[in-house]
Amino acid sequence: QVQLVESGGGLVQAGDSLRLSCAASGLTFRRSAMGWFRQAPEKEREFVASISWGGGFTYYRDSVKGRFTISRDNAKNTVFLQMNSLKPEDTAVYYCAAEKGPSYKNYVPPSEFGSWGQGTQVTVSS
């Protein structure tokens, strides 16, 4: 059974940074693309960033490009999201996700992520 445990959220001011971590178990991590999604109050969950199974390809939603960086440590079964220059509109619960099955594709569309963590709250005050 896939288990994803996020950590690193918190309350920060606009312009600050946070680093989210997600520890994964129950899957062959090194073969799985990983992603981060977020859900703000009264909004649908949205894609934030993803990284290919080997780490060589990364993808971001437009609003976080240049501010957020996704990375992974396959030796520690962990994926990270470094968030810089945070804005109030980044406030949301952030979820770690794993692709539904090892595809070995460089790009995995958001719809192909099917395992989720419990989420970590990120609140950015203005």
N, C-alpha and C positions, 0 to 999 in steps of 0.2 A: 504494500500500500504506500502510495506516494505521500510523503509528509514534507511540507514546506513551512518553515518558521521564520517570519520576518522580525526584524528588530531595527532600532535606530531612529524611530520617529520621535517627534516632540513638538514643543511650541517654540518658535523662533520669530525673529523680526525680519521684515523685508530686507533683502540684501544678504542675509546670513546663509550659511551652508549646513547641510546635513548629509550624512552617509548612511544609507539603508543597507542592511545585510539580509540575506536569505539563506538559511542552512537547509539543504535538501537531503532527504533519505528516501529509501524505497524505490529508487530508480537508478538506471545507469546514467549518472549525471553527465559524464563526459560525452555521451552520445545524444544528449537532449539540448535543443535550443531552449533558452530561458528568457523570460520577459518580466516586465513590470507594467502593471495597470493601476489605475486609480479611479476612485469614485467619490465625487463630491456630494454633499447633501442634495437630495432631490434631483440628482442627475444620474445618467447611465454610466456604467463603468466604461472607461476609455483606455485605449492603448497609450503607453508612455514610451517604452523602449524595449528592444529585444536584442539578443546576442546569439549568434550561431553556435552550434555545438562545439566548434573548435575555437571560438572566440575571435575569428578573423573578420567577421561581418557584424556590424551593429546598425540599428535602425531606431529612429526617434520620431515622435510626433513633432510637427513644425514648431509648436509653441515652446518646446524645451531644448531645441537644437542650440548648441553653443553654451548651454547652461548645465545640462545633465550629461553624465557619462555612465554608461553601463559597462561592467567588467565581470570577469568570472575567474575563480581559482578552482580548476578541476581537481587539484590535489586535495582540496578541503571541501569539495562539494558545496561551494558557496558562490552566490552571485551578489553583486553590489550595485547600488545606484548612488553615485555621487551627485548631489544636487547643490549647485552654486547659484548665487544671485536669486534666491528664492523670492517669489512674488505672492501676494495674498491669493491670487487665483490658482496657485499650486496647492492650496489647502484641500485635503482629501484624505481618505483612507487609501493607502498604497498596498497593493497586493503583488506578491511574487507568483509567477506562473511557470509551468513546464509544458512543453509541447506534448500533444496527446500520444505520440509515438515517435521513436527515433526515425527521422526522415533523411538525415544526412544532407539536408538541403541548406544552402547558404541563406535562403530567405524562407521563413515560416510565417505565413499570414496570421494576424491576430486571432482569427477564427479557429486556428489549429492549436491553440493553447487550451488545455482542459483540466489541469490540476492547479489548485489554488491554495495559497496560505490563508491564514486567518486575518491578515492585514495589520498594518501599523499606521497610527494616526499621525499625519503631518499637518500642523497648523501654523500658518504664516500671518503674523499680525502686521498691520500697516503702520 
